[in-house]
Amino acid sequence: MTANNEAPLPWTEQDVLALLELEAAGDDVFISRYNQINLNGTLFGGQVLGQAAAAAATTVSGLTMHSLHAYFLRAGTASARVSYAVERARDGRRFSTRRIIASQNGKTIFVMSCSFFHPQGGFEHQCAAPAVPPPEELESLASIARAGGVELPTSLTRMSRVYPIEVRPVTGRAILERAEEPRIRFWVRVPSAASTDDPRAHQQVLAYLSDYFLIAAALAPHRLVFLDEHFQVASLDHAMWFHRPARPDEWLLYDTESPNARNGVNLCRGLIYDRQGRLIASTAQEGLQTPRG
């Protein structure tokens, strides 16, 4: 049994499937092997989302995850492993529900509920995918960061190196510069996910990547605030609904917007489409954006 106050193993910063691997540590308790540092120097929220989804899936058989709802309670540290305790809240004929508590050093940092079900036939409709250029015609975020032209904070210089995800903004420098409206669209993929055909693993990787740049939509009209390292930006909660299976190693379009920001808190929403225009998943997140005091 591994204590979660032990240091994590060194991660390649590329293999997301390895990042989401967990070690069993008792009845429905799992421990992370690797950690990822976010742009604030703390534990990346997408990692915790993906690992919590992986822990929950380990306790369910024959069902597909269709939703998750999570709260980030404390900033996690990348220097200690994360413990995930899964509660089997309900097992019904068609639906199963799990609650997951993530902790480090005896303190809860994250809680999540997720639901699994047997898909059945029924009515179908979806929002149409926006008309945007294909990823092959767009510049990568890494290339934009390398080219400069904007004053990047030290935490964002990692974008110019090889990264676990590939991002190609539809509107060029929108992720890095001030925009007229709180909306950002970008193509994204996780190349390392190509090594598996497991649809559960693909969902977990989707949960992982769903936290990338979602909060950026709320910051788009206030870009100078985003570049100010004296300003605190953090995810407060995260919800996700899985509509159709998809491979995250293939290009997916993430269409994000922020309908409101007030009192230091913003709301962001996202729709994720595949290359064929099918709606794969929907996301929603509240974020903190306040001066560091």
Buried (B, 14 or more C-beta within 10 A) or exposed (E): EBEBEEEBEEBEBBBBBBBBBBEEBEEBBBBBBBBBBBBBEBBBBBBBBBBBBBBBBBBBEEBBBBBBBBBBBBBBBBBBBBBBBBBEEEBEEEEBBBBBBBBBBEEBBBBBBBBBBEEEEEEEEBEEBEEBEEBEEBEBBBEBBEEEEBEBEEEBEBBBEEBBBBBBBBBEBBBBBBBEEBBBBBBBBBBBBEEBEEBBBBBBBBBBBBBBBBBBBBBBBBBEBBBBBEBBBBBBBBBBBBBBBBBBBBBBBBBBBBEEBEEEBBBBBBBBBBBEEBBBBBBBBBBBBEEEE
